[in-house]
Amino acid sequence: MILGYSRRPYADELLYGYIHDIFYKNGFSTMNDVDHLLGGHIRVGCTTALPVVCERIGNVTFPDVMQAVKMTPYGAYVNGLDAGAAARYAEMYLQAEMPYVPAHPSKEKDEIHICPECWKEDTERYGDGYLHLSHHLPGVTVCAKHGCTLFQRPVPPKRALMKPWTIKDMEPVDSIDNIDEAVQYAQAQLRRNDENTSVLVWSRCARCGKEYVEHSYSRETACGCPFCNQTLRPETIVNRRLQTIQDGEYRVDPGFTALNNAYVIHEPCGSRKRKLMQVLYGEPEYCLECMKLTPKRLKRRFDPSGEHWEFFENSETERQKKRIHVKHRVCGREFSIFSVRFGKKEGGYCPYCDNPQKVIDICTVDPEYRIVGEYKNNLLRVEMKHLACGTVFQTSKTSFLAGRRCPICTPRYDFKEVERAVMECAVGWTVRKEPRRGYVTLITPAGFVMSGLSYITVMNDLKSEKASIIKNRRKRWSDPVSIRRRIYDNVKKASLDKGFWCFADGLDGEPVSRTQRNLIQDLARLGYIERVGVGRYRTVTGNEEEI
């Protein structure tokens, strides 16, 4: 396309102002017409499809693609960003707007800025003033050359009639506290813009033979030629990039309308998530399920050398609960742990080595007990011994802290026992049974209702030195000897005298009830006593000396 009027860009000229000026002088009435002609969106901050725009104009005085990018604030926008984020911005500039290209931020406010001194100098030199790139870098409010405050105005709508820029209908930007700092910032932004634009590289398409500019990250991830991409389906382009980035582990659902609403599927595990932008421009790992639960990925993430951790294949239950099965080579402990908790420490988290204060001593909780078996963690069962009676039983430390103690000595409460204890220890209090098993409601003499109290909570309050619930009690409650303790003592005494105990002997001289028979059979099933015949029991060999 040959324009009747064309010129070379002036020094530090903004691409948007340059295109606006030459097309206005060629008789175009709106920027919307310019967009349709050039096949891209001409904006102050981000002009899209720059290779196509430069090819369609084709005048010798028109800048090539690399020069055109340098006339935009691209370098300042990507300052401090990683390669993926910088490439995402580059593709907005260099690719035509299609579903496989990141969307331009719609909330970005386009404004034009003019320095009065620069405008005056440009008019004297060229006959007209023009828009400077250095005045349109993000955050710039003063002229880096003259140090004066810039004037600004909103960019007219695309369908508005094109007019020459004048400083008369513009207003100065908001007041600036420190002019010197603002000037230094403007100069630094201009320097960064030049430095960051230099990372773009020239490429030649093997299919169409045309030259174009792209980011090095875009080249590594096979973004492709902007001319050829316009003839391909968006999912074809994205799947080509996924094949390059993730070795074919991912594919995108077809028919998407934008990258931010496209679903990407991880083939090994079948997970389907709206994370395509993260896969294309983010971290190399995407699938959190696999990253958390696959031993190979865990090793690559936390311990590539294999010196500290050994990861195992997870069972179906562990996968459902998002737990990993791991062994800490340093302390030799093997355990299952939630993957989120394991990853809260950069090199992997061991609940034994990294948080020893939580492995509390049982003696500090209750001096009548101690751990006698091999302790692994608070959730797995461990053998404990009740020093008062010598009974060895199994429970987890979590259950122990929740109140589970010696199964023989600890009393088992029912509603009648709780009711009797409250009536004996407190005057005027009423106990009401709740539908939920093991819970009661207490009503004070004044009629105040306290609901949701467990049997153990009420009984422990009645037994404590300083009550917190029933404060006006007349005496403390003392538990009678546990029925299990009575059974065990009777069996032990009879075993020492004649070698066994039978139902006919009774308990403390009283006949054995059906409920007590069930308890006796339960103690035998748990291994605290052993059955030697029909209705005959004795203490397990060796326990007599411990009790």
C-alpha positions, 0 to 999 in steps of 0.5 A: 500500500502506497500512501500519498503522504509518508515520512520517517518517524521523528526522534522519540516519536510514539507509534500511535501518534505517528500513525495518527499523523500520517493517516490524518494527512492522507485523508482518513477520518477515524482511527477505526478506519485505520484499524480496519485497513491495517488489520490491527488495533492501534493503541497508545500502549499496545498496538497489535499485529505489528508485523501485519501493519508494517507489511500492509503499509510497506512504504520505505519511510515506514519503520520495520517491525523492530523499530515499530516495537521500539516506538511503543512502551513495551520495554517499560511494561515488561521491566522486572517480569520473567521471560514468560510474562514478557513474552505474553506482552510481546505476543499481544504486540506481534500477533494478530488478535485471536483466541490463541493470543493473550487479551489486551487489558481492557481496563488500561486507560489510554491518555496522550501526554504533551510537554509544552517545551517539547511541543514548542521545539518540535513546531519550530523544527518540523512545523508540527508538534508530535507525541513523544514515547518518553512522555507515555511510559508507565508512571511518567508525569514529567518530561525527562528532558525539560523537567516540566509537568506534562499536559494530558487528555483522554484518547478520543474514541475510535469512531470520533473524527481525527483532529490534529493534537493541540495543547489548548484542550489539555490539562496538566497532570496532578501536582507532583511532590518532588520534581527531581525524583519524577525526572529521575524516574522518567529517565530510568523508564526510558533507559529500561524501555530501550534495554528490554526491547533488545531481547526481541529477535528476528525470525524467518518462517520456513513455510511462507518465507516472511521475516517477523520479530518474536520474543526468545521465549515465544520461539522456544515455545513454538508460538509461530509465524504471525502471518501463518497463524492467521490461517490455522485454528486456535487449538492447533496453535495452542496444542503445538505449543503444549507439545513443545512445552510439556512433551505432549502431556497436555492438550486444550479443549477445542472451541475456546474463545480466549486463553483465560477461559480455555480448559487444558487437560492433563493426559496422565491423570485426566484433570481438566482445569482452566489454567492454560495461561499458567501452562503457556507463560507460567511455571513449567509444572502445572498439574498440582495433583501429579506434582503432589502425588507422583514420586518422580515429580516430588523427587524432582521438586523437593530432593533431586539428589535423593539424599534426604527423602524417599518417595513411594507410590501412593495407595488409592486412599492416600491419593483421594486424601491428597496425602503422600507416602514419604520416608525421611532419610535423616531420621529414618521415619516413614509417614503419610502426610498431606502434600500441602503440609509437606510442601510448606517447607521448601525442602520438604517437611518432617513432623518429627525433625521440623516440629519437635515441640509437638511430639509432647511427652505423655507424662506432662499430660498425665503422669500415670501413663507412659509410652512403651511401644514404638511411637511413629506419629500422633495419629497412629496407634502406640502401646501405652502403660497405665502405671497405676494398674500396669495395664498395657493398651493401644491408642493414638496420642491424639485420642489420648489427649482427647481423653481416652485413658486406661480401658480397664480403670477408666469409668464408662458413663451413661445418662443415669450415672451423670444424672445421679452425680449432678443430683448428689453434688449440686442442688437445684440443677436439672439434667436433660438427655439430648438426642445426640448420643453421649450429650446432655443439657444442664439447667441451673436453679435460675433456669439458665440452659447450657446445652451440648455438654458431653458426659465426660465434660460434666463428670470431669467438672464435678471431679475437678478441684475448681469447677467451671460449669457447676460452680455452686456444687456442695461436694466433689464427685469421686468415681466408683471402681470401674466395673472392668477393674472389678472384673479384672481384680476378681479374675486375677484373684481367682487365677492366683488361688485356683488357676481360673475364674468362672461365672459361677463364682460371681463378682464380689459375691454377686451373680454375674449379669448379662451386661457383665458377661458381655464386658467379660467377653469383651476383655477377653477379645481385647486380650486383657484376660483369656478364655480357658473353657466354657465360662472360665477365664484367667489373667494373661500369663505374665500380667499378674506380676505387672498388676 
